[in-house]
Amino acid sequence: MARWALALALLLAGGAAAEEGIPSLTGQPGDPARGRAIVTTRQRGLCLLCHAGPFLEERFQGDLAPSLAGVGARLTEDQLRLRLVDGRRLNSETIMPSYYRTEGLVRVGPAWQGRPILTAMEIEDVVAFLLTLKH
């Protein structure tokens, strides 16, 4: 079974503890520059709709969710990945999208049925970028 499939299967089965997070979906390191582009773009990740962070060039950052400033010092790589893949494992009431989950979703249009918002490699890219945010 592919590494990402095993990680996702463990997550969906409830095998990932919140403190531990989940392992890499690809077995390859992400690219922080690509991850930054996903986080800051309003067409792909949409992270700044809810989160603020150390992005001085980005206007209209959100305040509904915790700041991304210092997130790389607060959470481990695996904990960050869990929040991106399926934050509902940590908080069933979260409004954060499950960027990699495809099962059990409601109000998902036909074009997105069975498709994650971000690919496994894009998740790894975002994790790599978030880990650089130490302050």
HELIX and SHEET records of a PDB file:
HELIX    1   1 ARG A    3  LEU A   12  1                                  10    
HELIX    2   2 PRO A   32  THR A   40  1                                   9    
HELIX    3   3 CYS A   47  LEU A   49  5                                   3    
HELIX    4   4 VAL A   71  ARG A   74  1                                   4    
HELIX    5   5 GLU A   77  ASP A   86  1                                  10    
HELIX    6   6 GLY A   87  ARG A   89  5                                   3    
HELIX    7   7 PRO A  110  TRP A  112  5                                   3    
HELIX    8   8 ALA A  120  THR A  132  1                                  13    
END                                                                             
